[in-house]
Amino acid sequence: MIEPDDGKGANIWLRATDHMEPALWLARREAGGAAVSEREPAVERIRAALLSARAHFLETDRMLANRTAQIGEMLAADGHAENFAQLISSLVDVAAAAGQKQTYGQLCQHYYNLRHAGIERDVALQMLASRYKTQRQFR
């Protein structure tokens, strides 16, 4: 099966059979397919964000990278482009407020819906943190 590409020669998704580190793949996606080396600051920031995400989300680094690329592109199409490492880190903070592992894709969708509705970034993150924090009382 041939995977669709993004028009720049790169696969749209990081597949389980790909032999590329998710942080590097995501940094290259963020750079529009430009050559990015493993030790560039952008890769290091994404690597650190993915590492911190492991304690708070159910998905693997590969799936976190795929969903971040998807939501990042959706936000950019709405005129709300965000740094991928910062996006992951911000959603880690929301999940941490809940005190239990979350589904990253679901949290991304909630965040996107708020941003798409015109809610500013910081307000959207505060709203989500407040909502997710209520999960603590039901454990």
N, C-alpha and C positions, 0 to 999 in steps of 0.2 A: 504494500500500500504506500502510495506517495503522499507525504504530508503536505498540506498547503503551506505556502510561504508568505511572508509579509511584504513581498514586492522588492525586498532588498536581498533576497537569497537566503534568508534565515527562516527556520521553522517558526510557525506561529506559537507553538507550544514546545516546552522542554519535555521531551518524551522520556519514559522510564529507561529506554534503551540508549539514550544519548549519553555520551561520556564527557559531559561538561559540568563543571561545578555550577549549581544554581545561582550563586552570587555573581559569577562571571557572566553567565548567560543573561541575567537580569540587567547587569550594568551595560552590556552591549545593546540590549533592547532599549534601555533608557537613552543611550547615546545614538540611537537611530541606526544601529548596525555597524557603527564605526569600530575600528580595531581598538580594543581595550585590553591591556595586559592584566594578569592576575594580581599584581601588586599595586595597581593604581588606587588612589584614595577612594574613588567611588565604589570599587569592588570591596575594599576593606570595610567601608561603612555598611554596605548591603550585607556582607558576611556577618558583621557584628549584629545587625538587626535580625537576621535570620537565626543566629545563635540565641539571642534573647527571646525570640518567638517560640522556640522549642518548648519552653516550660509553660506556655500559655495557649497553644493551639494544638489541635489533633492532627493536622496535616503534616506531611513531610516538607522538607526544604524545597523540593522540586514543585510540589503543589502550591506552596506559598509563593514561589517565584512566578508560576503561571498565573495565579489569581491576581498577584500584584501587577503584572504586566497588563492583564485584562482591565482591571479597575483603573490603573494609571492611564490607559488609553481612553477609557470612557470619560474619565475626569477631564483629560486634555481636550477631548472633543467638545466638552461643555465649557471650555475656557478656564478650567480649574486645574491646570497641570501641576503635579506635585512631584517632589523628589521621592524616588522609590524607597530609599532607606528611611527617610523621615516618615513616609506613609506607614511602613511596617512598624516602626518604633511607636508611632502614635496609636496604632491599633493594638499593639502590645500593652500600652498603658491602659487602654479601655478594658482589655481582657483581664489584666491584673486586678482591676477594680472588682471584677466578679469573683475572684478568688478560686476559680476552677477553670479547667481547660475549655476552650471555646472552639467553634467551627469558624475558621478564618474566612471562608467564602461567605458565610452568612453575615458575619460582621462587616465584611467589605461591602456587601449589598446594602446593608442598613446605612452605612456611611455614604455610599454613593447616592442612595435615595434622598438623603438629607441635603447633600451638596447639589444634586440635580434640582431640588426644590428651591434652591437659592440661599440656603443657610450657609453662613460663613464657616470656614474651616474650624476655627477654635470653638465656636458655638456648637457645631455639629459634634465635635469630639466630647465636649462637656455634656451634651445631651445623652450621648451614648454611654459615657462613663457613669452617669447618674442612673440610667436604665439598667445597665449591666451590674451595677453595684447592688441592686436589690436582690440579685441571685444569692448573695451571701446569707440573707436572712432565711432562706428556704432550704439551707443545707443541714 
